[in-house]
């Protein structure tokens, strides 16, 4: 898989990703909802509905960002949620959000590297990641870590962008490669962040290819659901 980085400089990908999210953190939530027409809310709800059947009591949300999925998980399951992210600025926005929702005691926010997590083997009943695994420096290493910290027989749920197929594909790609970066630049003032988004999605495996990568890192069973004509996909990988 081609290595796509936010700023195309000599720094490691994870350093560039951390810098990018630190830069756009204040505008991230606004941009997310504007650029996805709030469909991202529906996608997160779909993930939680699927995960809820496992009745987890202790969930790790990797690449939690400002904590939108962590909040949806906690409200949907009543579980204790640990949000984990590389960007302190994103976490700071998330911590304020938890206070506002009265969830400070139910959702813990921790800074760290998803490819080297400070958690015990089989510590969590479920592990999630929404729009985060695409930013891992080494995809397989991050996925293996997620597998390590989830309990045997339990599942990892990954929500990630994929590719629209069929007659709508060219229209969507035009929006994704032209309109979306222009809006992103205007609001975030970061020229590269929202050009990186379509570039990284374009280079990222999806569908059967992603399923096979998950199986290759040791998951015993992988299922997936396409959302909104394939704009995004949820993968359920069971240990």
N, C-alpha and C positions, 0 to 999 in steps of 0.2 A: 504494500500500500504506500502510495506517495505521501511523504511527510509534508503536510501543509501547516505553515506557521503564521501567526497574526502579522508580524512585522518584517518577516524576511531578513532578519539580521543574524548575527553569529551566535546569539544567545540560545540556550536550550529551549525547546518548545515550551516546557512547563513554566520557565521564567517569562517567556513572552505572553503566555496565556494568563499568568498571574498579573502581569503589568496591564494587559488589555482589560481584564475584568476590574482591576482597581480603578482604571481610567473611566470606565463606563458605568460603574456601580450606581452613582446617583440617578442616572436616567434609565437604568436597565429595566425596571418593572414597566415604566411607561412605554418604552420601546417594544418590549415583549408583547404587550397587549395591543398596541397600535399595529405592529407589523403582522401579527397573527390574526387580527380582527377578533381577538379574545377567544379564538378557537383553542388556544393552548390550555385554557381553563377546562374545557370539555375533555381534552386529551388526558389531563391529570386526573380528572374525575373517573374516566374510564379505567385508568391504571389502578386507582384505589378500589374501585368496584371489583376488579379481578383479584387483586391482592387480598381483599377483605375476607374472602372465602378461607384463607389460610389461618385466620384468627391470630395474627401475631401480637405479641405483647411488647416486643422490643425491636424497633426498626432502625436501621442505619440508612440515611439518605446521603449518598455520595454525590459530590459536586452539587451541593444543595443550593449554592448561590445565595439569593436573598430569602430562601426558605419557603417559596410558594408550595412546592410539593410536600415539604415537611409539615406545613400547616394542614394541607388537604389530607395527608396521611393521619395526622393526629386526630383531626375532627371526624374522619371517616371510620377510624378503628378504635380510638381511645388508647392507643399504644403509647409507650414512651418512645420518643423519636430523638435520634442523634443526627444532627446535620453536620456534614463534614465538607470542607471546601478549601481550596488553595488560596483564595483571595480574601484577605482580611477586610477590605473595604466592602465587598459583597456581604460578608458575614455581619459587619457592623450595621448595614441597612436591615439585614434579617433580624438581628437582635432587637432593634427598635420595633420592628414589625411584630415580633413575638410579644413584646411588652404591651403593644397596642391591642393585641388579640387576647391578652391575659393568659398567654401560654408559656411564659418564661420558665415555669417549673416543670413543664411537660416536654419542652423541646430544648435540647442542649446544642449549642453551636460551637464546633471545634475547627481550628485551622490545621491543615496538614495536606500531605501528598497522598493521593488515592492509590498510587503505585507502591506505597510503603506505609501502610496504616498501622497506628499504635494500638490495635485491638487484638484480643485473644482469638484463637481459632474457634470457630463455631459459637461466637458470642451473641449473634443476632438471629431472631426468628425470621426476618426478611431483610433484604437489602434492595434499595432502589437507586435509580439514577435517571434524571430527566435532562436531556440535551447536554450531557456532560462527558460521556465516554468518548465522544468524537474529539475531545480536547486532550485526551491522554497522550503522553509522549510515546509510550509503548502500549498499544491497545491490549495485547494479550496479557501483559503484566498487570495492568489495572483490573482486567476481568478475572484473572487468577486470584488477585487479592480479594475481590468481592466474593468469589467462591469460597476462599479460605475462611472468611469471617462469618459466613452464614451457616446455620446448623444443617446437618445431614438430613435429607428429606425435605428441606425447606427451599425456597426459591429466591432468585434475584430477578427483579423486574426492571427492564431498561426501556425508557421512552426516548426515541431518537428520530431525527429527521431521516427520511428516505427519499425515494424519487417517484414523482408522479409519472405514470405510464399511460399510454393511449393518446387520444386526440387532444386532451387538455395539457399534455406535457409541454409543448412549445410556449403556450401562454403563461403557464406557471413559471417556466424557466426565465422568460422575459421579465416577469415581476421580480423573481428571486435574484437575478443577476444585474438588473438595472434600477428598478424602482426602490426595492428594499434597501440597497446600499445608500441610495441618495437620501432617503428619509433618515436612515441610521446616522449618516454623516451630519445632517442638519440638526438633529436632536442631540446626539452624543458628542459632537465636535471631535470624534476620533475617526480620522479618514480611513483607517485600515480595518477597524473592528468589524464593520458590516460588509466589507468586501471579503474578509476572511470567512464569514458565515457561509455564503454560497460556495466558495472555493472548498471549504472543509467538508460540506455536505456532498459535493460532487465527487470528492475523493474517497468518501466513507463507504464501507461495505454495508449492504442491506439485504433483507429477505433471506434467501437460502444461503448466501455467502456468509452473512452474519451468524446465521444459525450454525453453520459448520465451524466457524471460529469458536463459538461458545462450546460446542461439543468437543472441539480439539483441546480446549483448556481444562476439560474434565467434567463438565456438566453431563448428567446422565440423560436428560430429556430437555428439549427446547421446543417451545411453541411460540407462534407470533400472530399478532393481529394488525392488519393495515388499517390506518385511520385516515379519513378525509381523502379518499382516492389515492392513498399512498404517500401523502405529504409527510406523514409520520408513521412510525411502527412501534408497537410495544412487544418486547421479547420477554417471555417468561422462561428462565433457565433454572432447572431444578437440580440440586446437588444430590 
